[in-house]
Amino acid sequence: MRSPTPFILALLLLLPSLTGAQERRPMTTDDGLDMVRVGSALISPDGEWVFFSKSELEWEENERESTYYMVPADGGEPFRFIGEEGGSDFRFSPRGTYLSFKREVKDTAQIFLMRTDGGEGVQLTKHASSVGSYRWVDDESAIVFVAAEPRTKEEAKARKQGDDAIFVDEGPNGQREGRWNNLWIFDVEEKEEKRLTEEEFRVGSFDVSPDGSRVVFTARYENRRNQGYLSEIHHLDVESGEITKLTENEAPEGGVKWAPDGIHFAYTAPDDESWELRNDKLWVMNADTRDYRMASEAFEGNMRGFEWTPDGEAVLFSGLQRTDTNLYRLNVATGEVEQLTDVEGSLSAGSFSRDRSRFVYSFQDFDTPPDLWVAEVGDEISEDGMEGGTRLTQANPTITDSIALARGEVVRWESRDGMEIEGIMVLPADYDRTEPLPLLLHIHGGPAGVFTNSFRSSNHVWAGLGYAQLQPNVRGSSGYSDELLRGNMNDIGGGDYEDLMTGVDFLIEEGIADEDHLAVRGWSYGGILGGWTITRTDRFKAASVGAMVSDWSSEYGPGFNYDVRLWYIGGTPWENPEGYRYRSALSHTTEITTPTLILHGMADRTDTEPQSMMFFQYLKDQGKTVRYIRFPREPHGFREPHHQRIRDIEEIKWIQNYARDMEWEPWERKTKEEDEEEKKEEEGEGPQ
């Protein structure tokens, strides 16, 4: 045997350092912020092209920038399709001649058209107020749209001078200023618009019959925040302008969509009489006779959008059952449900070709970031979602190639009353189950939220920090049976709290969770139940509660109250004062010993920000260990990247400090220039 040449010897000596350079590293908060997001996926009516958006972080501008692309449905290189001006509410026209979208013009949103065979975007509408949602007529001759009634010149002048007082719950106003809105039709060829309705109502969902002669829509004649059940379905004859009310109940209907025959239409509602706490059902109505029936009784779970098949015999929809989302076909005559895909993860159909033979979908699971795919309806897609469809994007190769991603698995346990509860357990990539880990208990929002088999960057960040995590789908969660969804009626903080704690005990008994290092966190209802939890037990060493409600009575006016009034507590604060007092974490702050971090956006209208301020002041004045961070401008879901990073970093610091007694130093975020320089250096490494 010959001795190695000097070059081979040098390469062999270099191999250990190359191997080390290729080792996967833990995920950071910045990795999650930097991820590219793909969405807005539309497949062209002929099934040949897919339009989609790409959202990328612009850190220095404190925002995310969206760009728009077209790619062949059979795979290929995407190309930029929309210029710097961007747009929103993109739609292919029914026959694929145009891509329509909305764009701001002089402070109003107007519809633009771009030919799909090339060209520039051209402004179509010049409406006096912003165009809202819109629908094409099937032959592409016209567009029906909804728009708010514009202010008169006198009203606009008075408002500019400061006459902007809001008469709450009067006319179109709710808690904020509102406007009545109405339906219009725009002739694409003649470039002329025509008013279709002139009513003092607020239109919700609507759809245009295939021949353009009829519109079905939901509307209500007031705008009180907690009265969505007053929305009813109406029918409009486009030629005569005659409006007929088709429903008269106390159930909130929505999602109306015409069948191909132009006589029947489908819609969603939890019930046909009242506002019930149930998963939405699919109903079919004859617009001429007003006869209707439930079509989806055989499906147990959440229907997420639907499309009619061309023959009008079935609808296709993405359905969430337990933690997985798949594609289903529902025969509307027989009610029979056929599951068309069987993936473990979240497969969500974006849109279908005109003949419903092809569809574009996003797929993700615990350790697979979302990407876009195309498949034939009925194709066999592999259980892991990776085979059977044509992959169109690979938005985040660094995540899958360089990061030590956590492992997620579904676990089940028995709650205190014997009810089976399911949840997701997330473990570090290299965990061998020989020693227990600090446990972070996540609580989802809602209460009718749900943890699903999908990619959440924060899961991988916490796993990289050495935590086991439990995400319980407690009673009250959606995606399961109506029975489980209704399991916390008149009992929030009761059975669902027991579901949390029995889940924690389950992981302790399994030797996975260290009972001396427990932490809890949640947002929205997760913050509410999290705040309640630390009034019930001192087992958690650290807590983070975000966007919470601490006192149900004081939230009754400024916030949502229909759910607590109808379902979760029952009655009103004056009818059931003890129930509202007892179910409020604020009533039990003397029992709290857990060091608590409180987070809230100051523009939050879902759970109003004073709720967190009250909770903070109660704890602070009692000498408890507490910190409160308020975020200017932020609504319920944070929008500004800098705030998102502060929120997440401060939460990690708090939990590391109090759950593990660690003075944790956050990652240092590189500037754009430093990051580009580092990438250049990495590209220059290795043998020449």
Rosetta blueprint (number, residue, H / E / L):
1 M L
2 R L
3 S L
4 P L
5 T L
6 P H
7 F H
8 I H
9 L H
10 A H
11 L H
12 L H
13 L H
14 L H
15 L H
16 P H
17 S H
18 L H
19 T H
20 G H
21 A H
22 Q L
23 E L
24 R L
25 R E
26 P L
27 M L
28 T L
29 T H
30 D H
31 D H
32 G H
33 L H
34 D H
35 M L
36 V L
37 R E
38 V E
39 G E
40 S E
41 A E
42 L E
43 I E
44 S L
45 P L
46 D L
47 G L
48 E L
49 W E
50 V E
51 F E
52 F E
53 S E
54 K E
55 S E
56 E E
57 L E
58 E E
59 W L
60 E L
61 E L
62 N L
63 E E
64 R E
65 E E
66 S E
67 T E
68 Y E
69 Y E
70 M E
71 V E
72 P E
73 A L
74 D L
75 G L
76 G L
77 E L
78 P L
79 F E
80 R E
81 F L
82 I L
83 G L
84 E L
85 E L
86 G L
87 G L
88 S E
89 D E
90 F E
91 R E
92 F E
93 S L
94 P L
95 R L
96 G L
97 T L
98 Y E
99 L E
100 S E
101 F E
102 K E
103 R E
104 E E
105 V E
106 K L
107 D L
108 T E
109 A E
110 Q E
111 I E
112 F E
113 L E
114 M E
115 R E
116 T L
117 D L
118 G L
119 G L
120 E L
121 G L
122 V E
123 Q E
124 L L
125 T L
126 K L
127 H L
128 A L
129 S L
130 S L
131 V E
132 G E
133 S E
134 Y E
135 R E
136 W E
137 V L
138 D L
139 D L
140 E L
141 S L
142 A E
143 I E
144 V E
145 F E
146 V E
147 A E
148 A E
149 E L
150 P L
151 R L
152 T L
153 K H
154 E H
155 E H
156 A H
157 K H
158 A H
159 R H
160 K H
161 Q L
162 G L
163 D L
164 D L
165 A L
166 I L
167 F L
168 V L
169 D L
170 E L
171 G L
172 P L
173 N L
174 G L
175 Q L
176 R L
177 E L
178 G L
179 R L
180 W L
181 N E
182 N E
183 L E
184 W E
185 I E
186 F E
187 D E
188 V L
189 E L
190 E L
191 K L
192 E E
193 E E
194 K E
195 R E
196 L L
197 T L
198 E L
199 E L
200 E L
201 F L
202 R E
203 V E
204 G E
205 S E
206 F E
207 D E
208 V E
209 S L
210 P L
211 D L
212 G L
213 S L
214 R E
215 V E
216 V E
217 F E
218 T E
219 A E
220 R E
221 Y L
222 E L
223 N L
224 R L
225 R L
226 N L
227 Q L
228 G H
229 Y H
230 L H
231 S L
232 E E
233 I E
234 H E
235 H E
236 L E
237 D E
238 V L
239 E L
240 S L
241 G L
242 E L
243 I E
244 T E
245 K E
246 L L
247 T L
248 E L
249 N L
250 E L
251 A L
252 P L
253 E L
254 G E
255 G E
256 V E
257 K E
258 W E
259 A L
260 P L
261 D L
262 G L
263 I L
264 H E
265 F E
266 A E
267 Y E
268 T E
269 A E
270 P L
271 D L
272 D L
273 E L
274 S L
275 W L
276 E L
277 L L
278 R L
279 N L
280 D L
281 K E
282 L E
283 W E
284 V E
285 M E
286 N E
287 A L
288 D L
289 T L
290 R L
291 D L
292 Y E
293 R E
294 M E
295 A L
296 S L
297 E L
298 A L
299 F L
300 E L
301 G L
302 N E
303 M E
304 R E
305 G E
306 F E
307 E E
308 W E
309 T L
310 P L
311 D L
312 G L
313 E L
314 A E
315 V E
316 L E
317 F E
318 S E
319 G E
320 L E
321 Q E
322 R L
323 T L
324 D E
325 T E
326 N E
327 L E
328 Y E
329 R E
330 L E
331 N E
332 V L
333 A L
334 T L
335 G L
336 E L
337 V E
338 E E
339 Q E
340 L L
341 T L
342 D L
343 V L
344 E L
345 G L
346 S E
347 L E
348 S E
349 A E
350 G E
351 S E
352 F E
353 S L
354 R L
355 D L
356 R L
357 S L
358 R E
359 F E
360 V E
361 Y E
362 S E
363 F E
364 Q E
365 D E
366 F L
367 D L
368 T E
369 P E
370 P E
371 D E
372 L E
373 W E
374 V E
375 A E
376 E E
377 V L
378 G L
379 D L
380 E L
381 I L
382 S L
383 E L
384 D L
385 G L
386 M L
387 E L
388 G L
389 G L
390 T E
391 R E
392 L L
393 T L
394 Q L
395 A L
396 N L
397 P H
398 T H
399 I H
400 T H
401 D H
402 S H
403 I E
404 A L
405 L L
406 A L
407 R E
408 G E
409 E E
410 V E
411 V E
412 R E
413 W E
414 E E
415 S L
416 R L
417 D L
418 G L
419 M L
420 E E
421 I E
422 E E
423 G E
424 I E
425 M E
426 V E
427 L E
428 P L
429 A L
430 D L
431 Y L
432 D L
433 R L
434 T L
435 E L
436 P L
437 L E
438 P E
439 L E
440 L E
441 L E
442 H E
443 I E
444 H L
445 G L
446 G L
447 P L
448 A L
449 G L
450 V L
451 F L
452 T L
453 N L
454 S L
455 F L
456 R L
457 S H
458 S H
459 N H
460 H H
461 V H
462 W H
463 A H
464 G H
465 L L
466 G L
467 Y L
468 A E
469 Q E
470 L E
471 Q E
472 P E
473 N E
474 V L
475 R L
476 G L
477 S L
478 S L
479 G L
480 Y L
481 S L
482 D H
483 E H
484 L H
485 L H
486 R L
487 G L
488 N L
489 M L
490 N L
491 D L
492 I L
493 G L
494 G L
495 G H
496 D H
497 Y H
498 E H
499 D H
500 L H
501 M H
502 T H
503 G H
504 V H
505 D H
506 F H
507 L H
508 I H
509 E H
510 E L
511 G L
512 I L
513 A E
514 D E
515 E E
516 D E
517 H E
518 L E
519 A E
520 V E
521 R E
522 G E
523 W E
524 S L
525 Y H
526 G H
527 G H
528 I H
529 L H
530 G H
531 G H
532 W H
533 T H
534 I H
535 T H
536 R H
537 T L
538 D L
539 R L
540 F L
541 K L
542 A E
543 A E
544 S E
545 V E
546 G E
547 A L
548 M L
549 V L
550 S L
551 D L
552 W H
553 S H
554 S H
555 E H
556 Y L
557 G L
558 P L
559 G L
560 F L
561 N L
562 Y H
563 D H
564 V H
565 R H
566 L H
567 W H
568 Y H
569 I L
570 G L
571 G L
572 T L
573 P L
574 W L
575 E L
576 N L
577 P H
578 E H
579 G H
580 Y H
581 R H
582 Y H
583 R L
584 S L
585 A H
586 L H
587 S H
588 H H
589 T H
590 T H
591 E H
592 I L
593 T L
594 T L
595 P L
596 T E
597 L E
598 I E
599 L E
600 H E
601 G E
602 M L
603 A L
604 D L
605 R L
606 T L
607 D L
608 T L
609 E L
610 P H
611 Q H
612 S H
613 M H
614 M H
615 F H
616 F H
617 Q H
618 Y H
619 L H
620 K H
621 D H
622 Q L
623 G L
624 K L
625 T L
626 V E
627 R E
628 Y E
629 I E
630 R E
631 F E
632 P L
633 R L
634 E L
635 P L
636 H L
637 G L
638 F L
639 R L
640 E L
641 P H
642 H H
643 H H
644 Q H
645 R H
646 I H
647 R H
648 D H
649 I H
650 E H
651 E H
652 I H
653 K H
654 W H
655 I H
656 Q H
657 N H
658 Y H
659 A H
660 R H
661 D L
662 M L
663 E L
664 W L
665 E L
666 P L
667 W L
668 E L
669 R L
670 K L
671 T L
672 K H
673 E H
674 E H
675 D H
676 E H
677 E H
678 E H
679 K H
680 K H
681 E H
682 E H
683 E H
684 G L
685 E L
686 G L
687 P L
688 Q L
